[in-house]
């Protein structure tokens, strides 16, 4: 069996170049995704704006079936 040094060096060179380009592309993709995405979507708002949180209202006190069914369809509880 004959081993060609030229063939093996070209394969190794190809693998090295492929790995370097793959790292370059994935790194640039990560950089681009970080540059485009917002810094922190849940940060406290600046200026005169307010962040509003909705709490779940209490369940209806009546024992009426229609009220309970309306409650179930409206809030999914």
VOBA-1610 file (N, C-alpha, C; in pm, whole numbers, padded with zeros to 5 digits, always signed):
BEGIN
Unk+00084-00116+00000Unk+00000+00000+00000Unk+00090+00124+00000Unk+00060+00215-00090Unk+00142+00333-00107Unk+00070+00453-00045Unk+00142+00526+00039Unk+00089+00648+00099Unk+00151+00767+00029Unk+00065+00850-00025Unk+00112+00970-00091Unk+00114+01084+00009Unk+00232+01138+00031Unk+00246+01249+00126Unk+00170+01372+00074Unk+00175+01395-00053Unk+00109+01511-00111Unk-00043+01503-00091Unk-00099+01385-00108Unk-00243+01368-00091Unk-00282+01389+00056Unk-00206+01333+00149Unk-00238+01348+00291Unk-00220+01491+00338Unk-00119+01560+00290Unk-00102+01700+00330Unk-00214+01786+00275Unk-00261+01757+00155Unk-00373+01835+00101Unk-00500+01807+00180Unk-00521+01683+00224Unk-00638+01652+00307Unk-00630+01722+00442Unk-00515+01716+00505Unk-00497+01782+00634Unk-00514+01933+00619Unk-00460+01989+00513Unk-00475+02132+00486Unk-00622+02168+00467Unk-00695+02084+00395Unk-00838+02108+00375Unk-00913+02104+00508Unk-00883+02007+00592Unk-00951+01995+00722Unk-00920+02117+00808Unk-00797+02164+00809Unk-00759+02281+00887Unk-00831+02405+00837Unk-00832+02426+00706Unk-00901+02543+00648Unk-01051+02535+00675Unk-01108+02416+00660Unk-01251+02398+00685Unk-01285+02430+00830Unk-01205+02383+00924Unk-01228+02409+01066Unk-01216+02557+01097Unk-01117+02624+01043Unk-01100+02767+01066Unk-01217+02848+01010Unk-01260+02814+00889Unk-01374+02885+00831Unk-01504+02857+00907Unk-01520+02735+00956Unk-01637+02701+01035Unk-01639+02782+01164Unk-01526+02793+01230Unk-01518+02874+01353Unk-01545+03021+01323Unk-01494+03070+01211Unk-01517+03209+01171Unk-01664+03236+01145Unk-01730+03147+01076Unk-01871+03165+01042Unk-01958+03156+01167Unk-01934+03057+01253Unk-02016+03046+01374Unk-01992+03163+01469Unk-01869+03209+01479Unk-01840+03324+01563Unk-01906+03450+01512Unk-01903+03470+01381Unk-01966+03589+01325Unk-02118+03580+01336Unk-02173+03458+01330Unk-02318+03443+01349Unk-02356+03478+01493Unk-02279+03433+01589Unk-02305+03467+01729Unk-02294+03617+01752Unk-02193+03678+01692Unk-02175+03823+01707Unk-02294+03897+01648Unk-02339+03856+01531Unk-02452+03919+01466Unk-02581+03900+01547Unk-02602+03781+01601Unk-02721+03755+01681Unk-02718+03840+01808Unk-02603+03858+01870Unk-02593+03943+01989Unk-02613+04090+01954Unk-02567+04132+01837Unk-02580+04272+01797Unk-02725+04306+01765Unk-02799+04212+01711Unk-02937+04238+01670Unk-03034+04224+01787Unk-03012+04128+01874Unk-03107+04102+01982Unk-03105+04215+02085Unk-03218+04237+02152Unk-03221+04340+02255Unk-03131+04302+02372Unk-03086+04403+02444Unk-02991+04379+02553Unk-03056+04295+02662Unk-03166+04340+02716Unk-03236+04267+02820Unk-03384+04302+02809Unk-03468+04211+02760Unk-03607+04247+02737Unk-03688+04270+02865Unk-03641+04220+02979Unk-03718+04233+03102Unk-03658+04336+03198Unk-03576+04424+03147Unk-03517+04525+03234Unk-03623+04628+03275Unk-03592+04703+03378Unk-03684+04806+03426Unk-03692+04919+03325Unk-03812+04963+03291Unk-03825+05067+03189Unk-03763+05199+03234Unk-03718+05278+03136Unk-03657+05408+03165Unk-03758+05519+03136Unk-03738+05633+03196Unk-03822+05748+03169Unk-03953+05741+03245Unk-04060+05791+03183Unk-04189+05800+03250Unk-04276+05677+03226Unk-04221+05575+03163Unk-04302+05457+03135Unk-04314+05368+03258Unk-04417+05288+03261Unk-04442+05197+03372Unk-04451+05056+03318Unk-04404+04961+03395Unk-04419+04822+03358Unk-04535+04767+03439Unk-04635+04714+03372Unk-04758+04671+03437Unk-04762+04519+03441Unk-04793+04467+03558Unk-04810+04324+03574Unk-04956+04297+03604Unk-05012+04199+03538Unk-05152+04164+03559Unk-05155+04044+03653Unk-05225+04059+03762Unk-05243+03946+03853Unk-05376+03880+03823Unk-05384+03754+03850Unk-05508+03682+03824Unk-05613+03726+03924Unk-05732+03761+03875Unk-05839+03800+03968Unk-05889+03679+04046Unk-05949+03704+04158Unk-06002+03595+04240Unk-06118+03526+04172Unk-06143+03404+04213Unk-06254+03329+04153Unk-06387+03388+04200Unk-06493+03367+04121Unk-06622+03423+04160Unk-06674+03357+04287Unk-06738+03438+04370Unk-06789+03387+04497Unk-06922+03314+04482Unk-06991+03343+04373Unk-07123+03280+04359Unk-07107+03134+04320Unk-07205+03057+04356Unk-07204+02914+04324Unk-07286+02885+04199Unk-07322+02991+04125Unk-07401+02973+04004Unk-07316+02902+03899Unk-07375+02804+03833Unk-07302+02724+03734Unk-07264+02810+03614Unk-07351+02900+03574Unk-07322+02984+03457Unk-07203+03076+03485Unk-07196+03132+03607Unk-07082+03217+03641Unk-06952+03137+03644Unk-06958+03019+03700Unk-06839+02935+03705Unk-06793+02895+03565Unk-06889+02865+03476Unk-06855+02828+03339Unk-06798+02947+03263Unk-06856+03065+03282Unk-06802+03186+03222Unk-06660+03211+03270Unk-06639+03193+03399Unk-06506+03210+03458Unk-06406+03112+03394Unk-06448+02989+03378Unk-06361+02888+03321Unk-06323+02923+03177Unk-06419+02964+03096Unk-06389+02996+02957Unk-06310+03127+02945Unk-06331+03220+03034Unk-06262+03348+03025Unk-06117+03337+03070Unk-06092+03273+03184Unk-05957+03268+03240Unk-05888+03131+03223Unk-05963+03031+03180Unk-05902+02902+03158Unk-05867+02828+03287Unk-05938+02856+03393Unk-05911+02788+03521Unk-06027+02700+03559
//
